[in-house]
Amino acid sequence: TVSKKYEHVEERESKRITRKKKMGITQTYLRFGYRTTSGKHPDNPAMELFSTIMGN
């Protein structure tokens, strides 16, 4: 018998996309976000360092 391991993965809310259209504007601004650990999590200092390195 083969035993399979399954992990429960919570579905996240669908992504929100907002578009605004203004005529005559030639500048584009794009911003990405990602989920991270809470501020009290032990990995938070490492995530802050990563954010600084990536230019945030």
N, CA, C and O atoms as a Maestro MAE file, in Angstrom:
{
 s_m_m2io_version
 :::
 2.0.0
}

f_m_ct {
 s_m_title
 :::
 protein
 m_atom[224] {
  # First column is atom index #
  i_m_mmod_type
  r_m_x_coord
  r_m_y_coord
  r_m_z_coord
  i_m_residue_number
  s_m_chain_name
  s_m_pdb_residue_name
  s_m_pdb_atom_name
  i_m_atomic_number
  :::
  1 25 0.832 -1.179 0.000 1 A "THR " " N  " 7
  2 3 0.000 0.000 0.000 1 A "THR " " CA " 6
  3 2 0.880 1.248 0.000 1 A "THR " " C  " 6
  4 15 1.843 1.340 0.761 1 A "THR " " O  " 8
  5 25 0.547 2.183 -0.841 2 A "VAL " " N  " 7
  6 3 1.298 3.429 -0.924 2 A "VAL " " CA " 6
  7 2 0.546 4.496 -0.140 2 A "VAL " " C  " 6
  8 15 -0.642 4.730 -0.365 2 A "VAL " " O  " 8
  9 25 1.249 5.131 0.774 3 A "SER " " N  " 7
  10 3 0.640 6.185 1.583 3 A "SER " " CA " 6
  11 2 0.960 7.539 0.962 3 A "SER " " C  " 6
  12 15 2.115 7.820 0.642 3 A "SER " " O  " 8
  13 25 -0.044 8.367 0.792 4 A "LYS " " N  " 7
  14 3 0.173 9.696 0.218 4 A "LYS " " CA " 6
  15 2 -0.074 10.740 1.288 4 A "LYS " " C  " 6
  16 15 -0.995 10.619 2.096 4 A "LYS " " O  " 8
  17 25 0.754 11.758 1.284 5 A "LYS " " N  " 7
  18 3 0.630 12.854 2.233 5 A "LYS " " CA " 6
  19 2 0.037 14.060 1.527 5 A "LYS " " C  " 6
  20 15 0.495 14.440 0.450 5 A "LYS " " O  " 8
  21 25 -0.952 14.647 2.113 6 A "TYR " " N  " 7
  22 3 -1.561 15.833 1.537 6 A "TYR " " CA " 6
  23 2 -1.505 16.966 2.545 6 A "TYR " " C  " 6
  24 15 -1.710 16.759 3.741 6 A "TYR " " O  " 8
  25 25 -1.231 18.144 2.062 7 A "GLU " " N  " 7
  26 3 -1.246 19.330 2.907 7 A "GLU " " CA " 6
  27 2 -2.491 20.137 2.585 7 A "GLU " " C  " 6
  28 15 -2.901 20.245 1.429 7 A "GLU " " O  " 8
  29 25 -3.076 20.692 3.613 8 A "HIS " " N  " 7
  30 3 -4.229 21.569 3.407 8 A "HIS " " CA " 6
  31 2 -3.721 22.958 3.025 8 A "HIS " " C  " 6
  32 15 -2.969 23.578 3.777 8 A "HIS " " O  " 8
  33 25 -4.122 23.427 1.890 9 A "VAL " " N  " 7
  34 3 -3.719 24.752 1.416 9 A "VAL " " CA " 6
  35 2 -4.967 25.618 1.360 9 A "VAL " " C  " 6
  36 15 -5.938 25.294 0.677 9 A "VAL " " O  " 8
  37 25 -4.924 26.719 2.088 10 A "GLU " " N  " 7
  38 3 -6.070 27.625 2.088 10 A "GLU " " CA " 6
  39 2 -6.094 28.429 0.799 10 A "GLU " " C  " 6
  40 15 -5.063 28.909 0.328 10 A "GLU " " O  " 8
  41 25 -7.267 28.566 0.247 11 A "GLU " " N  " 7
  42 3 -7.397 29.397 -0.943 11 A "GLU " " CA " 6
  43 2 -7.405 30.852 -0.521 11 A "GLU " " C  " 6
  44 15 -8.062 31.229 0.449 11 A "GLU " " O  " 8
  45 25 -6.683 31.645 -1.245 12 A "ARG " " N  " 7
  46 3 -6.609 33.071 -0.936 12 A "ARG " " CA " 6
  47 2 -7.683 33.807 -1.714 12 A "ARG " " C  " 6
  48 15 -8.197 33.324 -2.722 12 A "ARG " " O  " 8
  49 25 -8.001 34.975 -1.220 13 A "GLU " " N  " 7
  50 3 -8.983 35.791 -1.920 13 A "GLU " " CA " 6
  51 2 -8.467 36.116 -3.312 13 A "GLU " " C  " 6
  52 15 -7.259 36.202 -3.533 13 A "GLU " " O  " 8
  53 25 -9.378 36.293 -4.235 14 A "SER " " N  " 7
  54 3 -8.956 36.630 -5.587 14 A "SER " " CA " 6
  55 2 -8.231 37.970 -5.580 14 A "SER " " C  " 6
  56 15 -8.502 38.842 -4.755 14 A "SER " " O  " 8
  57 25 -7.321 38.106 -6.505 15 A "LYS " " N  " 7
  58 3 -6.498 39.311 -6.568 15 A "LYS " " CA " 6
  59 2 -7.327 40.493 -7.048 15 A "LYS " " C  " 6
  60 15 -8.201 40.354 -7.903 15 A "LYS " " O  " 8
  61 25 -7.039 41.640 -6.488 16 A "ARG " " N  " 7
  62 3 -7.757 42.862 -6.826 16 A "ARG " " CA " 6
  63 2 -6.947 43.634 -7.863 16 A "ARG " " C  " 6
  64 15 -5.761 43.895 -7.665 16 A "ARG " " O  " 8
  65 25 -7.580 43.991 -8.945 17 A "ILE " " N  " 7
  66 3 -6.923 44.764 -10.001 17 A "ILE " " CA " 6
  67 2 -7.719 46.048 -10.205 17 A "ILE " " C  " 6
  68 15 -8.934 46.018 -10.401 17 A "ILE " " O  " 8
  69 25 -7.024 47.156 -10.157 18 A "THR " " N  " 7
  70 3 -7.664 48.448 -10.379 18 A "THR " " CA " 6
  71 2 -7.020 49.106 -11.587 18 A "THR " " C  " 6
  72 15 -5.796 49.196 -11.675 18 A "THR " " O  " 8
  73 25 -7.829 49.553 -12.495 19 A "ARG " " N  " 7
  74 3 -7.316 50.235 -13.685 19 A "ARG " " CA " 6
  75 2 -7.965 51.602 -13.780 19 A "ARG " " C  " 6
  76 15 -9.175 51.753 -13.615 19 A "ARG " " O  " 8
  77 25 -7.138 52.583 -14.048 20 A "LYS " " N  " 7
  78 3 -7.639 53.932 -14.280 20 A "LYS " " CA " 6
  79 2 -7.108 54.383 -15.626 20 A "LYS " " C  " 6
  80 15 -5.921 54.236 -15.917 20 A "LYS " " O  " 8
  81 25 -7.971 54.920 -16.425 21 A "LYS " " N  " 7
  82 3 -7.567 55.360 -17.756 21 A "LYS " " CA " 6
  83 2 -7.730 56.864 -17.841 21 A "LYS " " C  " 6
  84 15 -8.834 57.391 -17.699 21 A "LYS " " O  " 8
  85 25 -6.623 57.551 -18.074 22 A "LYS " " N  " 7
  86 3 -6.640 58.999 -18.253 22 A "LYS " " CA " 6
  87 2 -5.939 59.312 -19.565 22 A "LYS " " C  " 6
  88 15 -4.834 58.833 -19.821 22 A "LYS " " O  " 8
  89 25 -6.565 60.086 -20.358 23 A "MET " " N  " 7
  90 3 -6.010 60.412 -21.670 23 A "MET " " CA " 6
  91 2 -4.889 61.437 -21.536 23 A "MET " " C  " 6
  92 15 -4.959 62.348 -20.711 23 A "MET " " O  " 8
  93 25 -3.861 61.277 -22.354 24 A "GLY " " N  " 7
  94 3 -2.779 62.244 -22.416 24 A "GLY " " CA " 6
  95 2 -1.665 62.019 -21.405 24 A "GLY " " C  " 6
  96 15 -0.733 62.822 -21.344 24 A "GLY " " O  " 8
  97 25 -1.727 60.969 -20.620 25 A "ILE " " N  " 7
  98 3 -0.673 60.707 -19.638 25 A "ILE " " CA " 6
  99 2 0.303 59.694 -20.232 25 A "ILE " " C  " 6
  100 15 -0.113 58.671 -20.774 25 A "ILE " " O  " 8
  101 25 1.606 59.981 -20.129 26 A "THR " " N  " 7
  102 3 2.611 59.109 -20.733 26 A "THR " " CA " 6
  103 2 3.474 58.407 -19.696 26 A "THR " " C  " 6
  104 15 4.520 57.858 -20.043 26 A "THR " " O  " 8
  105 25 3.071 58.411 -18.457 27 A "GLN " " N  " 7
  106 3 3.850 57.783 -17.401 27 A "GLN " " CA " 6
  107 2 3.090 56.570 -16.868 27 A "GLN " " C  " 6
  108 15 1.868 56.604 -16.720 27 A "GLN " " O  " 8
  109 25 3.838 55.490 -16.580 28 A "THR " " N  " 7
  110 3 3.240 54.278 -16.041 28 A "THR " " CA " 6
  111 2 3.868 53.959 -14.695 28 A "THR " " C  " 6
  112 15 5.076 54.111 -14.516 28 A "THR " " O  " 8
  113 25 3.055 53.522 -13.759 29 A "TYR " " N  " 7
  114 3 3.525 53.153 -12.426 29 A "TYR " " CA " 6
  115 2 2.977 51.769 -12.113 29 A "TYR " " C  " 6
  116 15 1.767 51.551 -12.169 29 A "TYR " " O  " 8
  117 25 3.860 50.836 -11.786 30 A "LEU " " N  " 7
  118 3 3.459 49.462 -11.515 30 A "LEU " " CA " 6
  119 2 3.972 49.064 -10.144 30 A "LEU " " C  " 6
  120 15 5.138 49.288 -9.820 30 A "LEU " " O  " 8
  121 25 3.108 48.480 -9.348 31 A "ARG " " N  " 7
  122 3 3.500 48.100 -7.989 31 A "ARG " " CA " 6
  123 2 3.031 46.678 -7.705 31 A "ARG " " C  " 6
  124 15 1.891 46.322 -8.001 31 A "ARG " " O  " 8
  125 25 3.921 45.864 -7.128 32 A "PHE " " N  " 7
  126 3 3.589 44.494 -6.763 32 A "PHE " " CA " 6
  127 2 3.593 44.356 -5.250 32 A "PHE " " C  " 6
  128 15 4.339 45.056 -4.565 32 A "PHE " " O  " 8
  129 25 2.788 43.484 -4.736 33 A "GLY " " N  " 7
  130 3 2.762 43.198 -3.307 33 A "GLY " " CA " 6
  131 2 2.841 41.698 -3.085 33 A "GLY " " C  " 6
  132 15 2.558 40.909 -3.987 33 A "GLY " " O  " 8
  133 25 3.221 41.318 -1.898 34 A "TYR " " N  " 7
  134 3 3.294 39.899 -1.562 34 A "TYR " " CA " 6
  135 2 3.004 39.728 -0.081 34 A "TYR " " C  " 6
  136 15 3.227 40.637 0.719 34 A "TYR " " O  " 8
  137 25 2.510 38.563 0.270 35 A "ARG " " N  " 7
  138 3 2.203 38.272 1.665 35 A "ARG " " CA " 6
  139 2 3.479 37.854 2.377 35 A "ARG " " C  " 6
  140 15 4.303 37.125 1.825 35 A "ARG " " O  " 8
  141 25 3.629 38.317 3.593 36 A "THR " " N  " 7
  142 3 4.796 37.956 4.391 36 A "THR " " CA " 6
  143 2 4.348 37.533 5.781 36 A "THR " " C  " 6
  144 15 3.155 37.428 6.067 36 A "THR " " O  " 8
  145 25 5.323 37.296 6.626 37 A "THR " " N  " 7
  146 3 5.041 36.903 8.000 37 A "THR " " CA " 6
  147 2 4.551 38.105 8.803 37 A "THR " " C  " 6
  148 15 4.674 39.246 8.359 37 A "THR " " O  " 8
  149 25 4.002 37.847 9.977 38 A "SER " " N  " 7
  150 3 3.556 38.948 10.834 38 A "SER " " CA " 6
  151 2 4.771 39.647 11.437 38 A "SER " " C  " 6
  152 15 5.887 39.131 11.369 38 A "SER " " O  " 8
  153 25 4.556 40.803 12.020 39 A "GLY " " N  " 7
  154 3 5.650 41.571 12.611 39 A "GLY " " CA " 6
  155 2 6.306 40.886 13.793 39 A "GLY " " C  " 6
  156 15 7.458 41.179 14.114 39 A "GLY " " O  " 8
  157 25 5.595 39.979 14.448 40 A "LYS " " N  " 7
  158 3 6.141 39.281 15.613 40 A "LYS " " CA " 6
  159 2 6.841 37.969 15.253 40 A "LYS " " C  " 6
  160 15 7.425 37.326 16.125 40 A "LYS " " O  " 8
  161 25 6.790 37.568 13.990 41 A "HIS " " N  " 7
  162 3 7.382 36.297 13.564 41 A "HIS " " CA " 6
  163 2 8.905 36.379 13.597 41 A "HIS " " C  " 6
  164 15 9.460 37.437 13.298 41 A "HIS " " O  " 8
  165 25 9.602 35.293 13.952 42 A "PRO " " N  " 7
  166 3 11.072 35.310 14.006 42 A "PRO " " CA " 6
  167 2 11.738 35.616 12.658 42 A "PRO " " C  " 6
  168 15 12.880 36.076 12.630 42 A "PRO " " O  " 8
  169 25 11.046 35.368 11.549 43 A "ASP " " N  " 7
  170 3 11.617 35.634 10.224 43 A "ASP " " CA " 6
  171 2 11.444 37.087 9.790 43 A "ASP " " C  " 6
  172 15 11.930 37.465 8.724 43 A "ASP " " O  " 8
  173 25 10.772 37.899 10.579 44 A "ASN " " N  " 7
  174 3 10.501 39.279 10.184 44 A "ASN " " CA " 6
  175 2 11.769 40.092 9.907 44 A "ASN " " C  " 6
  176 15 11.793 40.806 8.904 44 A "ASN " " O  " 8
  177 25 12.830 40.031 10.734 45 A "PRO " " N  " 7
  178 3 14.044 40.793 10.403 45 A "PRO " " CA " 6
  179 2 14.652 40.388 9.057 45 A "PRO " " C  " 6
  180 15 15.147 41.238 8.317 45 A "PRO " " O  " 8
  181 25 14.615 39.099 8.743 46 A "ALA " " N  " 7
  182 3 15.140 38.643 7.454 46 A "ALA " " CA " 6
  183 2 14.291 39.173 6.307 46 A "ALA " " C  " 6
  184 15 14.824 39.540 5.260 46 A "ALA " " O  " 8
  185 25 12.976 39.216 6.493 47 A "MET " " N  " 7
  186 3 12.102 39.745 5.445 47 A "MET " " CA " 6
  187 2 12.305 41.246 5.260 47 A "MET " " C  " 6
  188 15 12.231 41.745 4.137 47 A "MET " " O  " 8
  189 25 12.560 41.963 6.340 48 A "GLU " " N  " 7
  190 3 12.847 43.402 6.247 48 A "GLU " " CA " 6
  191 2 14.146 43.633 5.475 48 A "GLU " " C  " 6
  192 15 14.224 44.540 4.647 48 A "GLU " " O  " 8
  193 25 15.161 42.816 5.743 49 A "LEU " " N  " 7
  194 3 16.431 42.924 5.024 49 A "LEU " " CA " 6
  195 2 16.225 42.633 3.542 49 A "LEU " " C  " 6
  196 15 16.744 43.355 2.690 49 A "LEU " " O  " 8
  197 25 15.474 41.587 3.229 50 A "PHE " " N  " 7
  198 3 15.181 41.237 1.838 50 A "PHE " " CA " 6
  199 2 14.462 42.391 1.139 50 A "PHE " " C  " 6
  200 15 14.770 42.717 -0.007 50 A "PHE " " O  " 8
  201 25 13.516 42.996 1.825 51 A "SER " " N  " 7
  202 3 12.775 44.122 1.261 51 A "SER " " CA " 6
  203 2 13.701 45.293 0.959 51 A "SER " " C  " 6
  204 15 13.568 45.944 -0.077 51 A "SER " " O  " 8
  205 25 14.640 45.559 1.865 52 A "THR " " N  " 7
  206 3 15.596 46.649 1.658 52 A "THR " " CA " 6
  207 2 16.501 46.356 0.467 52 A "THR " " C  " 6
  208 15 16.764 47.240 -0.348 52 A "THR " " O  " 8
  209 25 16.974 45.126 0.365 53 A "ILE " " N  " 7
  210 3 17.848 44.734 -0.749 53 A "ILE " " CA " 6
  211 2 17.106 44.858 -2.079 53 A "ILE " " C  " 6
  212 15 17.691 45.276 -3.078 53 A "ILE " " O  " 8
  213 25 15.826 44.499 -2.094 54 A "MET " " N  " 7
  214 3 15.050 44.546 -3.332 54 A "MET " " CA " 6
  215 2 14.624 45.964 -3.704 54 A "MET " " C  " 6
  216 15 14.076 46.182 -4.784 54 A "MET " " O  " 8
  217 25 14.872 46.928 -2.820 55 A "GLY " " N  " 7
  218 3 14.638 48.317 -3.190 55 A "GLY " " CA " 6
  219 2 13.344 48.910 -2.691 55 A "GLY " " C  " 6
  220 15 12.813 49.836 -3.304 55 A "GLY " " O  " 8
  221 25 12.836 48.410 -1.615 56 A "ASN " " N  " 7
  222 3 11.598 48.990 -1.080 56 A "ASN " " CA " 6
  223 2 11.925 49.965 0.012 56 A "ASN " " C  " 6
  224 15 11.021 50.564 0.595 56 A "ASN " " O  " 8
  :::
 }
 m_bond[223] {
  # First column is bond index #
  i_m_from
  i_m_to
  i_m_order
  :::
  1 1 2 1
  2 2 3 1
  3 3 4 2
  4 3 5 1
  5 5 6 1
  6 6 7 1
  7 7 8 2
  8 7 9 1
  9 9 10 1
  10 10 11 1
  11 11 12 2
  12 11 13 1
  13 13 14 1
  14 14 15 1
  15 15 16 2
  16 15 17 1
  17 17 18 1
  18 18 19 1
  19 19 20 2
  20 19 21 1
  21 21 22 1
  22 22 23 1
  23 23 24 2
  24 23 25 1
  25 25 26 1
  26 26 27 1
  27 27 28 2
  28 27 29 1
  29 29 30 1
  30 30 31 1
  31 31 32 2
  32 31 33 1
  33 33 34 1
  34 34 35 1
  35 35 36 2
  36 35 37 1
  37 37 38 1
  38 38 39 1
  39 39 40 2
  40 39 41 1
  41 41 42 1
  42 42 43 1
  43 43 44 2
  44 43 45 1
  45 45 46 1
  46 46 47 1
  47 47 48 2
  48 47 49 1
  49 49 50 1
  50 50 51 1
  51 51 52 2
  52 51 53 1
  53 53 54 1
  54 54 55 1
  55 55 56 2
  56 55 57 1
  57 57 58 1
  58 58 59 1
  59 59 60 2
  60 59 61 1
  61 61 62 1
  62 62 63 1
  63 63 64 2
  64 63 65 1
  65 65 66 1
  66 66 67 1
  67 67 68 2
  68 67 69 1
  69 69 70 1
  70 70 71 1
  71 71 72 2
  72 71 73 1
  73 73 74 1
  74 74 75 1
  75 75 76 2
  76 75 77 1
  77 77 78 1
  78 78 79 1
  79 79 80 2
  80 79 81 1
  81 81 82 1
  82 82 83 1
  83 83 84 2
  84 83 85 1
  85 85 86 1
  86 86 87 1
  87 87 88 2
  88 87 89 1
  89 89 90 1
  90 90 91 1
  91 91 92 2
  92 91 93 1
  93 93 94 1
  94 94 95 1
  95 95 96 2
  96 95 97 1
  97 97 98 1
  98 98 99 1
  99 99 100 2
  100 99 101 1
  101 101 102 1
  102 102 103 1
  103 103 104 2
  104 103 105 1
  105 105 106 1
  106 106 107 1
  107 107 108 2
  108 107 109 1
  109 109 110 1
  110 110 111 1
  111 111 112 2
  112 111 113 1
  113 113 114 1
  114 114 115 1
  115 115 116 2
  116 115 117 1
  117 117 118 1
  118 118 119 1
  119 119 120 2
  120 119 121 1
  121 121 122 1
  122 122 123 1
  123 123 124 2
  124 123 125 1
  125 125 126 1
  126 126 127 1
  127 127 128 2
  128 127 129 1
  129 129 130 1
  130 130 131 1
  131 131 132 2
  132 131 133 1
  133 133 134 1
  134 134 135 1
  135 135 136 2
  136 135 137 1
  137 137 138 1
  138 138 139 1
  139 139 140 2
  140 139 141 1
  141 141 142 1
  142 142 143 1
  143 143 144 2
  144 143 145 1
  145 145 146 1
  146 146 147 1
  147 147 148 2
  148 147 149 1
  149 149 150 1
  150 150 151 1
  151 151 152 2
  152 151 153 1
  153 153 154 1
  154 154 155 1
  155 155 156 2
  156 155 157 1
  157 157 158 1
  158 158 159 1
  159 159 160 2
  160 159 161 1
  161 161 162 1
  162 162 163 1
  163 163 164 2
  164 163 165 1
  165 165 166 1
  166 166 167 1
  167 167 168 2
  168 167 169 1
  169 169 170 1
  170 170 171 1
  171 171 172 2
  172 171 173 1
  173 173 174 1
  174 174 175 1
  175 175 176 2
  176 175 177 1
  177 177 178 1
  178 178 179 1
  179 179 180 2
  180 179 181 1
  181 181 182 1
  182 182 183 1
  183 183 184 2
  184 183 185 1
  185 185 186 1
  186 186 187 1
  187 187 188 2
  188 187 189 1
  189 189 190 1
  190 190 191 1
  191 191 192 2
  192 191 193 1
  193 193 194 1
  194 194 195 1
  195 195 196 2
  196 195 197 1
  197 197 198 1
  198 198 199 1
  199 199 200 2
  200 199 201 1
  201 201 202 1
  202 202 203 1
  203 203 204 2
  204 203 205 1
  205 205 206 1
  206 206 207 1
  207 207 208 2
  208 207 209 1
  209 209 210 1
  210 210 211 1
  211 211 212 2
  212 211 213 1
  213 213 214 1
  214 214 215 1
  215 215 216 2
  216 215 217 1
  217 217 218 1
  218 218 219 1
  219 219 220 2
  220 219 221 1
  221 221 222 1
  222 222 223 1
  223 223 224 2
  :::
 }
}
